């Protein structure tokens, strides 16, 4: 049973709710909350149901699920208002598309004389089952954020505009130490963060989720 770890995790997602804050909401002592989290005791059913209401989860989530544990690789979990930006993008479909997509975008940055380019990327979701299962392909889109002073006139290179929007975001300090667990774990943490705080996903006319490119990484999911 992972109840104690799950409770600590949910407290962190709920605006870093302290043990004292949670105890006050439940009308119990801080020591009681501490005993729940260390596994020395379990809450009565009425308190368990109150916890589910506070954290917008089910009893199964609370007592049976193994929720991600945000360790030292993750920090700065937040709701961020991302300012409006212009961008160009390039999508590659292959068995290993990330490098090709990113190289094309960095070449564009060099061509346009953009120093220290800001590049983001996201998985391209619109593949057929044949492409995935038979040819083992997946898609990746890389995008170059255009500085305000950069003017591009090229009919073959569309420029996209995204308006200011709210995103749930998290920072990963060493994303490529264990990328196949660390990066998906960041997305799971953000989805839990949104659920706990009652925020819905938004994907109309904006990039629904993306990652920054670099030695460190910030992962973003759009919120309504």
C-alpha positions in Angstrom: 0.0 0.0 0.0 1.4 3.4 -1.0 -1.1 5.6 0.8 1.5 7.5 2.8 3.7 8.3 -0.3 0.6 9.2 -2.3 -0.6 11.6 0.3 2.8 13.4 0.4 2.7 13.6 -3.4 -0.8 15.0 -3.5 0.0 17.6 -0.9 2.9 18.8 -3.0 0.7 19.1 -6.1 -1.9 21.1 -4.2 0.1 24.3 -4.0 2.6 22.6 -1.6 -0.1 22.2 1.1 1.7 21.6 4.4 0.8 19.0 7.0 -0.5 21.7 9.2 -2.7 23.1 6.4 -4.1 19.7 5.7 -4.7 18.9 9.3 -6.7 22.1 9.7 -8.9 21.2 6.7 -9.6 17.8 8.2 -9.9 19.0 11.8 -7.2 16.6 13.0 -3.7 17.2 14.4 -0.6 17.6 12.4 0.8 14.5 14.1 -2.1 12.5 12.8 -1.3 13.6 9.2 2.4 12.8 9.9 1.4 9.3 11.1 -0.6 8.7 7.9 2.3 9.6 5.7 4.8 7.5 7.6 2.5 4.5 7.6 2.0 4.4 11.3 -1.8 4.8 10.9 -4.6 5.0 8.3 -7.5 7.5 8.2 -11.0 6.5 9.1 -13.4 6.3 6.1 -14.9 9.7 6.7 -11.4 11.3 6.6 -10.4 9.3 3.6 -13.5 10.5 1.7 -12.6 14.1 2.7 -9.1 13.6 1.4 -10.5 12.4 -1.9 -12.6 15.6 -2.1 -9.7 17.8 -1.3 -7.4 16.2 -3.9 -10.0 15.4 -6.5 -9.2 11.7 -6.6 -10.8 8.4 -5.8 -10.2 6.0 -2.9 -8.4 3.6 -5.4 -6.1 6.5 -6.4 -5.4 7.3 -2.8 -4.8 3.8 -1.4 -4.0 1.5 -4.4 -2.3 3.5 -7.1 1.4 3.9 -7.2 1.7 7.7 -7.9 4.8 9.2 -9.3 7.2 10.6 -6.7 8.6 13.9 -7.7 12.3 13.6 -6.7 15.3 16.0 -7.0 15.2 15.8 -10.8 11.9 17.7 -10.8 11.4 21.3 -9.6 9.5 24.5 -10.1 6.0 22.9 -10.6 3.8 25.8 -11.5 1.0 27.4 -13.5 2.7 29.7 -16.0 1.2 32.3 -18.4 3.2 31.8 -21.6 3.4 35.0 -23.6 2.3 35.1 -27.3 5.0 34.0 -29.7 5.6 33.3 -33.4 7.2 30.1 -34.6 8.1 27.9 -37.6 8.1 24.2 -37.3 9.3 21.0 -39.0 7.8 17.5 -38.5 9.6 14.2 -39.2 8.0 10.7 -39.3 10.6 7.9 -39.0 11.8 5.3 -36.5 14.0 8.0 -34.9 12.7 11.5 -35.9 13.9 13.8 -33.1 17.4 14.5 -34.3 16.3 15.1 -37.9 13.6 17.5 -36.9 15.8 19.4 -34.5 18.7 19.6 -36.9 16.5 21.2 -39.5 15.2 23.7 -37.1 18.7 24.7 -35.8 19.8 25.1 -39.4 16.9 27.5 -39.9 18.0 29.4 -36.9 21.6 29.7 -38.3 20.2 30.7 -41.7 18.2 33.6 -40.1 21.1 34.7 -37.9 19.3 33.8 -34.6 21.8 33.5 -31.8 20.9 31.3 -28.8 17.7 30.0 -30.5 14.8 29.0 -28.4 13.6 25.6 -29.6 10.7 23.5 -28.4 9.3 20.1 -29.5 6.5 17.7 -29.1 5.4 14.3 -30.3 3.4 14.2 -33.5 0.2 12.2 -32.8 -1.3 11.7 -36.2 0.1 8.4 -37.3 -1.7 5.3 -38.6 -1.6 2.0 -36.8 0.3 0.5 -39.8 3.0 3.2 -39.5 3.3 2.5 -35.7 3.0 -1.3 -35.6 4.4 -2.4 -39.0 7.1 0.2 -39.7 7.8 1.2 -36.1 7.6 4.8 -36.8 6.7 7.8 -34.6 6.5 11.5 -35.3 8.3 14.5 -33.8 7.8 18.2 -34.4 10.5 20.7 -33.6 9.7 24.4 -33.6 11.8 27.6 -33.6 10.5 30.5 -31.5 11.0 33.6 -33.6 12.3 36.8 -31.9 10.2 39.8 -32.5 12.8 41.6 -34.6 13.1 38.7 -37.0 11.2 39.1 -40.2 10.8 36.2 -42.6 9.3 36.3 -46.0 9.1 32.8 -47.5 6.0 31.2 -48.9 7.3 27.7 -48.5 7.9 28.3 -44.7 4.6 29.1 -42.9 4.9 31.2 -39.8 2.5 30.3 -37.0 1.2 32.5 -34.2 0.2 31.4 -30.7 -1.6 33.7 -28.4 -0.8 34.1 -24.7 -2.0 31.1 -22.7 -1.8 29.3 -19.4 0.3 26.2 -19.0 1.0 23.8 -16.2 4.8 23.4 -16.2 7.6 21.5 -14.5 11.4 21.7 -14.7 13.7 18.7 -15.2 17.3 19.2 -14.3 18.8 16.1 -16.0 16.2 14.9 -18.5 18.5 12.6 -20.5 20.0 10.6 -17.6 16.9 8.3 -17.8 14.8 9.9 -20.6 12.3 7.0 -21.0 11.2 7.3 -17.4 12.1 10.9 -16.4 10.2 12.7 -19.3 7.0 10.6 -19.2 7.1 10.9 -15.4 7.1 14.7 -15.8 4.0 14.5 -18.0 2.3 12.2 -15.4 3.1 14.6 -12.7 1.7 17.6 -14.6 -1.5 15.7 -15.4 -1.9 14.9 -11.7 -1.1 18.5 -10.8 -3.9 19.7 -13.1 -6.4 17.1 -11.8 -5.7 18.0 -8.1 -6.2 21.7 -8.9 -9.3 21.3 -11.1 -7.7 22.5 -14.3 -8.8 21.0 -17.7 -6.7 20.4 -20.7 -6.9 22.9 -23.6 -5.9 22.0 -27.2 -7.9 24.4 -29.4 -5.8 26.7 -31.6 -2.7 26.3 -29.4 0.1 23.8 -28.9 -1.4 21.4 -26.3 1.9 20.4 -24.8 5.6 20.8 -25.6 9.1 20.5 -24.2 12.0 22.9 -24.3 15.3 21.7 -25.9 18.6 21.8 -24.0 20.7 20.4 -21.2 17.8 21.0 -18.9 14.1 20.8 -19.9 10.8 22.4 -19.0 7.6 20.4 -19.9 4.4 22.3 -20.5 0.7 21.2 -20.8 -2.0 23.7 -21.8 -4.7 24.5 -19.3 -8.2 26.0 -19.8 
